[in-house]
Amino acid sequence: MWIRWPTLYKVALLRDLVVPLHDFEDGPLNMTSQFPFINLPFLERNLDVVERADGAVLMRSKVPLGPVEVHLPAVLRRRALERPARPWLKQRCAQTGDWRTLSYGAAGHQVDAVTQWLLSQRLDGRSVMVLSGNTLEHAVIELAAMQARMPYVPVTPAYSLLSTDYAKLRAMVALIRPAVIFVQSAQQFRAALHAIAPHGARVVYVADPADDIHGTAWHTVLETPVSPQVHASLDSITHDTVGKYLFTSGSTGEPKVVPVTQRMLCVSMAMHAQTVGHDPVAPESVLLEWLPWSHVAGGTAVFNSILNDGGTMYIDDGRPVPGEFARTLRNLREVSPTRFSSVPAGYAMLADALEADEMLGRQFFVRLRRLTSSGAKLPDSLYQRLQAQAVRHLGHRIPFVSSYGSTETCAATTVVHWPTGQAGLVGLPQPGVELKLVPLDEERYEIRARGPSVMAGYLEQPELTRLAFDEEGYYRLGDAMTFVDPARPEEGLAFAGRVAEEFKLQSGIFVRVGTLRVEVISSTAPLLRDVVVTGADLPYVALLAWPNPDACHERFGLRDERQLACHAPLHDALRESLLRHNERHTGSSMRIRRVMLLNDPPSSDGGEITDKGYINQRAVLARRAGDVEALYADKPDANVVIIEA
């Protein structure tokens, strides 16, 4: 693929060039490989690798795990003493648009007051459930709950705000039995609170009181005088104290509850801190983050690392979906992050914006040290577009420091801790983690892990716990990996799909869903927002797909989204793109024969999508069995694109 320089952007490039235009004008995107990566103090690659007689490969880092904190609240208390005026969190005020600020010192005082209020309720270690999203107050009640030794339970807001039956929310509340439920707005969460009212938890709200919701206002909680009880509770926290209950995403079934101990939190934090060592000349950490705190990536890896750094997190009110990413771009015009994370769809929108807006590029890259991609493999073409922008503005490439883990491993399993020009790597085991790679075929291995960041088991689900671990105590992550270079394991592992999502065609050929999905989205970009791969026990591979309305409107001028599924020019464009894809992939496991375009979005109630925008392949196929049947019908409907007969 070649760089696409919009005319307006060519004009902008003629001024204040960091890298001359002629270095790229006539060459492919991968010409960025001639430019060095920014120099970061990465963790050394020092591996112990053992190949056993049964074919399993054991891997661990020889680098010992660094210092581990006693508990997470201790980190905030230290930062509050060391740098009380330093902003910890910033969030836009909905009314004015200005940034609200919570400093480390103010956070320390507020956390103590809320801790005292929780202790005064005499709730005997029961949990504190948070239904609303990322806010300053949410952060305070999280640390306060931990100080009070009451497990903090963040729940994705989708179960309260997008659900119509509240079935999942009721099931979560019944399992956890929270003593306190926190919401940012009583009015906004009014219906959800009524749906779970029989469980009798105390409600705490920040704003918008509702006459029929009995609760305590946040300002009242903050006025609680602090007594020695708080310090006594703090002194009673051990590594075995449960800090939070996290619900799994449900990507392989119904959500389960993972008890996350302070040991797991602090070990994970120490592992992430070792990825890139302290650099005295580097700018202080500044993040603009949207990842929800109800998930392990945003709420554990990101939230804990900025606290550990003593840096500042700007809470992003945008998300990497069409219609909401504009808010992220607005924020990036004011905030220059030192590191940035998103999913491939978000990076695609960011690349478009950077290529069209010179000033945005300058602002974005001026302090940037590293990037992270999560959720799915970043397409190579998109990776190169981002690196071209980095070279354009900085004269060097930016490392993608991606990590791999799960809720059960506290987001700590492997990490890419070296500069690499290859997208899609998951890296090598973090210090303290032992990997067991079990052969699946000639190239791929099922990955399993054990170590101090791995859970002991699911809450009140002994049978699921038994199935989650193998006979040697390794947790089964359910994913497939390949070695980048089998002869040189230090080059790392690459993701090769979820084992549970793979299936066989009628011919007996295996279809690797994860790999195919990334290839298809890249081949059709930007016309499709997401796809689900079909074909289990069927004659060929096909797709259920959601069009990207913004991209289709820009290309075809079509404003009515309901017409997209049967729009002939869109059908023609997809057919052309997927025929080229099929020319590159001649095997039946990768060739696409049909695509059904869907009008209705993936359902949160039906478990088809998480609030991070990840599609649950199994749930979609189960819920849309009728669509799959129609997709393979002898006479398909008008919303089916025939790629090959």
N, C-alpha and C positions, 0 to 999 in steps of 0.2 A: 504494500500500500504506500502511496505517496502522500506527502504533506499537502493539505488543501489550504492555500493561503487566500482568504477572502480579499477582494480588492481593497477594502477599507483598511484591512490589517497590513497589507503590503505598504500602504502609505505610512501607517504608524511605525512600521519597522525601519523606515528610512531615518528616523530620529533616534538619537541616543542608543545606538545599537550596542548590545553586549556581545552578541555573536553576529558577524556580518551575514546579511541576507543570502549572499551567494553560496554560503556554506551549505544551505539547505535547498535552495530554489530548484535545483535540478537533480536532487537525489532522494532516495527512499528514506522513510522514517528511521530505519535502523542505522542510519549514519550517525545518530546520537551516540552510538557505542564507542566512537573515537574520543568522546569527552569523559573525563574521570568523574567518579562519584565524589560527593562531598566527604571529607575525612571525618569519620566518627570513631570514638573509642569503643569499638565493638568487643563483646565477649569473645575470647579466643575459641577456636574450634579444636577441641582435644577430646577425642572419642575413644571409648572402649566398645569394641564390636566383637561379638561371639556368635558364630554360626553353629547351631547344635545339630546333632545327628538326625533329629526329627524334622529338620528343615527350618525351624524357627530361628530368627535372628534376634539377639538381645543387644540393645544399644543403651548407652548412658554417657553423659558427659563426665569426663575426669575432673572438671573444674568443680570444686566443692561449693555447696550452697552458701551464700553470704549470710550476714547477720539477719536474724528474724526478730521482728518486734514482738512484744508480749501480747498486744491487742491493738485493734484499729483506733479506738478512742485515745490511746496514748499518743498516737501520731498527731492528732489534732491538738491535743493539749501542749505538746512540744512546739508545734508551729505557732500556736497562740502566744506562747511565751517569747519565742525567738523573733517573730515578725508580726506583731499584733495588727499593724496598719496595712499589711499586704493583702490585697483582694484575693479571696479564695474563690468565690463564685460571683458571676455577674449574669443578670437576666433582664431582658427588656421589659419595661413596664407596659402593660397592655394599653393603658390609657394615654400615656405621653410618648411612648416609643423610646424613652431614655433608658439607659442601663442602670438597673438597681444593683447595689454592691453589698456583698457580705464579706467582711474582712475576717481574717483568722481570729483576731481578738474578739470581735463581736460574736463570731460563731461559737467560740469557747464559752462565753457567758450564756448565750442562748441554750446551748446544749446542756449546760449544768442546770439551768432553770427547768427545762423540759424534763430532764432526768428526775429532778426532785418531784415534779408534778406526777410523773408516772409512779415513782416509789410511794407517794402519798396515797395513791389509789388502792394500794395493797392488793395487787393483782397476781402475786405469787408466780412470777416468771412466765406468765402467759404472753402471747405474742402481740405485736403492733403491726397491723396490716395497713398498707398505703395503697389506695386505689388510683390516685392521680399521678400525673407524669412528673418530669424533672423540674423541680423548683428549688429556690433557696430554702424554703421551709421544709421541704421534703428531705433535703440533706441534713438539716438540723435534727429532725425527729429520727432519722436513721441512726445517727451517732448517739442520740439520747437513749433510744431503745437499747442499743448495745451496752451503754453505761449502766442502764437499769437491769441488765441481764434478762431482757425480754426480747426474744428473737424478732428481728425486723423482717417483714414479709411484703416485698413490693409485688404488685399485681399489674399486669399490663392494662392500661385504661380502656383498651378495646372491649374487655369483658364487661365493663360498666357502661360505656358510652355508645358502642356500636352493636352490642347484643340486643336482641329483642325478647329472648326468653330467660336470660340470666342463669341458664342452667350450669354453665361452667363456673360462674362466680359463686353460686350457691354451693356447688360441690367443693370448691376451694375453701370456703368459709366453714363448711361442715367438717372438713378434714383438719383445718388449722385451729378452729375455735378461738379466734382472736379476742383479746380483751379490749383493744382500742382499734378503731378504724379512723384513719386520717384521710381527709380530702381537702383539696385546695379550695373548692367552691361547693358549698352545701346545695345550692340550687342546681348546679350542673350534674351532681351525682345523686340528686334527690331520688330518682326512680330506682337506681341501683341500691341505695340505702334502704328504701322501702322493701325491695325484693329480698334483702337479707336481714330485715328487722327482727325476725323471731330469734335470732341468735344472741340478741341482747348486748352487743358490744357498745362501749362508750364511743361517741363520735366526737372528733376534733376537726374543726373546719377553720380555714384562714379567712375566707370572704364569702359574701352572698348568703347570709343566713336564710333558712327556710322555716316558715312558721310551723310546719308539721314535722320538722326534724329536730329532735332534742339533742343538743350537743354543746360542747364547750368551745368558745372562740379562742383562736390562737393567741391573741394579745393577752387574754386572761392567763393562759398557760405560761407565757413568758414572764408574767409578773410574780411567779411563785418564788418566794425567798428560799435560798439554797442553804441546806443544813449539812452537818458532817455525814449524814446518811449517804450523800452522793459519793464522797471519797471512800466510804466503807464499801459501797457497792462496787466502785471501780477497783478497789484492792482485792475484791473477791473474784474478779474475772481471771480465768485461766485459759490455756490453749485449748482445753476441751469444752469451754463454754460455747454454746451455739450462738453465733452472731446473727445469722439470718436463715430463713427458709426460702429457697428459690424453687419456683416451679419450672420444670423443663419446658422446652418450646413445644413439645408434642409432635415433633417432625416424624417420629417413628411410632406414634400411638398417642394414647391419652396422656396429658401432663402428669408428671410425678413430682414429688416434693423431695428436694435434696437439703438435708440439714448441713449448713456450712459453718464449721467451727472457726474460732479465732485463729487456730493453728493454720487451717486451710487458707484463710484470708491473708495472714501475715507471710506464710510461705510463698504463696502466689505473688504477693507484692514484692518480696525479696527476689524472686526469680525474674520478674519483669524489670526490676531495678538493675539487675546484672546484664541485661541485654545490651544496653549502651551505658558505659561507665560515665562518671562525672567528668565534665569538660569545663575547666574554669573560665574559658573564653567564650563559651556558648551563651546565648541569651537565655534568660529565665523562662521556664516552661509556660507557654500560653496555648490553650486549646480552644477551639470552637467545636462543640460536640453536641450531636443530636441523639446518639445511641441511647435507648431507654434504659433506665436503671433497674427495670424489672427483668432485664436479661444479664447474663454473666459478663458479656463483653463490656457493655457500657457501665453497669453497676458495680462490677468488681475490678476488671482490668483497668479501665479508664479512670473511674472515680477514685480508686485507691491510689493509682500512680500519680495523679496530680496532687493529691494530699501528701503523698510521700515526697514528691519533689518540692513541695511548698510553693507551687505555681498557681496560675489563675486559669479557671475554666469559664469560658463564656458559654452559657446554655443556649444552644441554637434552637430558635423557634421554627426553623425550616426542617424539611425532611427530603431525602433523595427520591422524590416522586414528582411527576409533572404537576404544576400548579402550586407546589409548596417549596420547590427548590429556589424560587425567586427570593424568598426570605433568607435562605442561606447565603445567596450571592450578595444581598444587601448587607448582611453581617460581615462578609468577607471584605467588603469595601471599607469597613471600619476596623476590623481585627486582622492582624497579621500573625497567624499561628506559627508556633515552632514545630508542631507536628499536626497532621490532619488525617482523619480516617473517614472512609465511606464504603459503600457497596459499589459494584461495577456500574449500576444504573446511575448512581450519583456522580461517579467519576466521568461518565459519558456526558452528562449535562455540564459538569465543570469544565471539561475539555472544550466543549462548544463555546462556553462563555469566555474562557481564557483566549481562545483563538480570535474572538470577535472584540475583545475589550483589552486594550493595551494597559490602561491604568489598573484594572483589576489584576492583571498578571503581575505587575510591579508590586502591588500591595500584598498579594498572596505569597509570593516567593521571597520577599525581602528578609524574613527571619526563618524560613522553613528549613528544617533539618531532616525530616523523614516523613514518609507517608505509610499508611496502612490500608489494606483492602481486606474486607471480610465478606462472608456470606456466599461467595462463589468465586471461581477463578476469574481473574481479570483478563479479558481478551488481549492477545499480544498487540494488536493494532492500537488499542486504547492505551496500553502501557507506553507504547512508543510516542503517541501523541502527547501524553503528559510529560514524558522525558524531553521531548522537543521543546516544550514550553519552559521546562526547568533550565535547559541549556540556553534557550533564548534570553532568559532574564538573569541567569546566574553564571553562565559559562561552565556549569557542571551538572551532572545528573543527581537526582535525589533518591536515596535508597528506599525501597519498600520493605519496611520491617514488619512482616506479617507474622502472626502467631496462630497457633491452632490449639483448640481445647474444647471443652464442653462444660456444661453446668456441673456435671459430676466431678470434673477435674479442676474446678475453680478457675477455668480459663487458662490453665497452665499445663501444657503438655510439650509442645515443640515451638520453636521460634526461628525465624530467619535472622541470624545475627551476623551477617556479612553482606557487603554490597553485591548484588547480582543483577544481570540484565535479563533474567528469565522470570516471567510471570508464572504464578500458580504454585510456587513452592510453599511447603509448610515448615521446612527447616529441619532442625535437629533437636534432640531432647534437651530441655532446660535443665540446669543444675538441680540435682535431687530427684529427677524423674527417671524411671527405668522403663524402657520400651520393649515390648515383645511383638515381633512382626511374624505373623503366622501365614505361610504360603497359601495363596488362593489359586494361582496359576503360575505360568512361567515367569511373569513379570510382576504381578501384584501380590501385596501382602495385606492381611487384615491387621489393623493397628490396635494394640492393647497397652495399658499403662498402669503403673503402680508407683506410689510415693506419698509423701506427706500432704500433697495438695489434693489427693483423691479422696472422695467421700468414703465413709464407712458403709453406707447403705441408704436406701430410700426410707422416708418416714412411714412407719406402720405398713410396709409392703414387703414382707420377708421373702415371698416367692419371687417378686421382681428383683429384689436384691440378689438372691441366689443366682438367678439367670444372668445378672449383669456382670458377674465375675467368673473367671475360669478357675480351674483347680489349683492354680498357683497364686491366686489372689490378684491377678491382673484384671483391671476394668476393661470391658469390651466396648470400644468407642463406636463400633459399627461401620467404620469407614475403611476404604481401600487406599493403599499408598503404593507408589513405585519409587525405586531409587533413580535419581537423576542420572547417576553413573554407577552401575553395580560394582565396578572395579574400584571406585573411589567414594565410599559412603560419606565422607566428609562434605561432598557436594550436596547432600541433603535429600529429603524426601519430597515428592510431589503428590498432591491429592489426585486420587483416581476414582472418586465416586463413592456414594453410599451403597454398602453391600445390600441393605434391605430394599433399595429402590430398583436394583437390577432385575432383569427378567429374561426369559428365553422366548424367541419366536417359535412358531410351529416347526420350523426347520431344526430347532435345537440350538440355534446361534444365540449367544449371550449378547444383550444390549447393555452397554455401559451408559446409563442414563445421565450421570453428572457430566461426563465428557461431551456427550452429544448435545445436551442442553446448551452448554456454553458455546459450542461451535455454531449451533443454529441461531442463537441470539446475535452472535457476532456477524454471521453471514447476512442476516436480514436487517441489521441495525440501520436506522433507528425505528423501523416500522413496527416491530413487535415489542411490547412491554415485558411479556413473560410467556413461557410455554410449559406444557406438561407433555412428556413423551409417552406414547401409547404403543401397544403391540404385544403385550403378554399373551402367549398362546394364540397369537393371530399371525396371518401370513406375512405382514410387513410392518415397518415402523411408520407411524403417523404422529400428528401433533394436535393437541388442543392449545389454542393460542389467544392471547388478548392483544389487540392492536394498541399502538401508542397514539392516542387521539391528537396530541400536540404535533407530533411528527407528521401524522397523516393530514392534519389540517394545513400544515406548512407546505407539504408536497402536493396535495391534491385539492386544496381549497374547500374541503368538506367540513362543514360546521356541525352537522347533526351526527353525533357519535353512533346513533342507532343504525345509521345507514352503512357504517364501515364494514360490517360483516359480509355484506353482499355487494360491495363496491368493486366494480370490474377493474378499474385502474390499480387498486390496491392488490387485487388477486393477481394481476399481470406482473406487478413489481415483485411480489413474493415468489411467484413461480420462477421468474428470471433469477432471483437471488438463490433460490433453493436448487435450481438446476445446476448453477455453478458450484454450489455446495456438493451436490451429488457427483459432479465430474471430478471433484477432488477426493471424494470418498466412495470408492467403488464397492466396498463390502456391504452386504445387506443389513448389517447392524448399524450402519451410519446413514444409509440412504433414506430420504424422506419421500413418501409417495403421496400423502394427503395432509392437508391442514384444515381444521375447523376453526373459524374465527368466532369467538364468543362475545356476546354483548354484555351479559351481566358480570360484574366484577367478582373476584374470589370472595367467598363468605368467611367472615370471622367466626360467626356462630357455628358454621359447619367445619371449622378447623382447617380451612383451605389456605389461610394466610396468617402470619404473625404480624405484630405491629411494627416489626422491622422490615416488613415487605417480603419475607421469604415464603415461597410457595411450598406447601406440603403436598408432594406428588401423590402419595398414597391416599390422602384424604380427598383430593380432587377426583382421582379416578373412581373412588368408591361412591362419592356423592353424585358424580356425573356419568354413571354407567350408561344411562340412556344416550347421552351425547356420544360416548365411545361407540355404542352400537350403531348410531346414525352415521358416524364418521366412516365406518367400514361397509355401509349399505351398498347394494348393487347400484341403486340410483340415489346418490347423495343429495342432500339439500343444497340450497343456493349459497349457504355460508361456508361450503366446503371448497377449498382450492385443490384441484387435481394437479399435482406436480408431474407425476409419471403414471401412465396407465398400467 
